[in-house]
Amino acid sequence: MGRLTTHVLDTAHGCPAAGMHYALFAADGTTPLVQGVTNADGRCDAPLLEGESLVAGHYELRFEVAAYFRAAGVQLPEPPFLSEVSIAFGVADTAAHYHVPLLVSPWAYSTYRGS
């Protein structure tokens, strides 16, 4: 059974990004399929999509990074360099596990397809 998961690591502080708001959108980007807040481990409590809800196509994950860093006490310029990070990606194999992590600081981010 395929599934889509994510987690967020705060590379500025060397810890999981607990309490970061996220939303998953289909390709049209208008209505969130799933939204929530990362747990103490910087993860979602359940897969974002799994089984029949994971269909082939394009998706976008959006993370509210400026709000997270402000809540963590980081003084950011106005406007912040990164206010929101969007990761656009595709799902081809609906039986596979797609893990889309975000490694983020107030000034940079990276992602990859994890396992």
C-alpha positions in Angstrom: 0.0 0.0 0.0 1.5 3.4 -1.0 1.7 6.3 1.3 3.0 9.9 1.5 4.8 11.1 4.6 6.9 14.1 5.6 9.0 15.4 8.5 10.7 18.7 9.1 14.2 19.3 10.7 15.2 22.7 12.0 18.8 22.9 10.9 19.4 26.2 12.6 18.8 24.7 16.0 19.7 21.0 15.2 16.3 19.6 16.2 12.9 18.5 14.9 10.7 21.4 13.8 7.9 20.7 16.3 4.8 22.9 15.8 5.3 23.8 12.1 2.1 24.3 10.1 1.9 22.5 6.8 -0.6 21.8 4.0 -0.7 19.4 1.2 -2.3 20.4 -2.1 -3.2 18.7 -5.4 -1.7 20.2 -8.5 -4.3 23.0 -8.7 -3.1 24.4 -5.4 -6.4 25.8 -4.3 -7.9 23.5 -1.7 -5.7 21.7 0.9 -6.1 17.9 0.8 -4.5 17.7 4.3 -3.3 20.3 6.7 -1.9 20.2 10.2 1.0 20.9 12.6 4.1 18.7 13.1 4.4 16.8 16.3 7.3 16.9 18.8 9.4 14.8 16.4 8.8 17.2 13.5 6.5 14.6 11.9 2.8 14.1 11.1 1.0 11.7 13.4 -0.2 9.7 10.3 0.6 9.5 6.6 -0.6 12.5 4.6 -2.1 10.1 2.1 -2.2 6.4 1.9 -3.9 3.6 0.0 -6.5 4.7 -2.5 -6.2 8.4 -1.5 -2.6 8.4 -2.9 -3.2 8.8 -6.7 -0.6 9.5 -9.4 -0.1 13.1 -10.2 1.5 16.3 -9.0 1.3 17.6 -5.4 2.6 20.5 -3.4 3.6 20.6 0.3 3.6 24.1 1.9 5.3 24.8 5.2 4.9 28.0 7.2 8.6 28.4 8.1 8.6 32.1 9.2 5.8 31.6 11.7 7.7 28.6 13.0 11.0 30.5 13.5 9.3 33.5 15.0 7.5 31.2 17.5 10.9 29.7 18.3 12.2 33.2 19.2 14.2 33.9 16.1 14.2 37.5 15.1 13.5 37.7 11.4 13.7 40.7 9.1 10.5 42.0 7.6 9.8 40.6 5.2 11.5 37.4 6.1 13.8 35.8 3.5 11.7 32.6 3.7 8.1 33.0 4.8 6.7 29.8 3.3 8.5 26.9 1.6 6.6 25.0 -1.1 7.8 21.7 -2.5 6.2 20.6 -5.7 6.7 16.9 -6.5 5.1 14.1 -8.5 3.9 10.7 -7.5 4.2 8.0 -10.2 4.0 4.7 -8.3 1.0 4.7 -6.0 2.2 1.5 -4.4 5.4 3.1 -3.2 6.3 5.1 -0.1 7.0 8.7 -0.9 8.8 10.5 2.0 9.3 14.2 1.4 11.4 15.7 4.3 12.2 19.4 4.7 15.5 20.6 6.2 15.1 24.3 6.9 16.7 27.3 8.5 15.6 31.0 8.3 17.9 31.3 5.3 18.0 28.0 3.4 16.2 24.7 2.8 16.6 21.4 1.1 14.5 18.4 0.4 14.9 14.9 -1.2 12.9 11.8 -1.7 13.5 9.8 1.5 12.6 6.2 2.4 
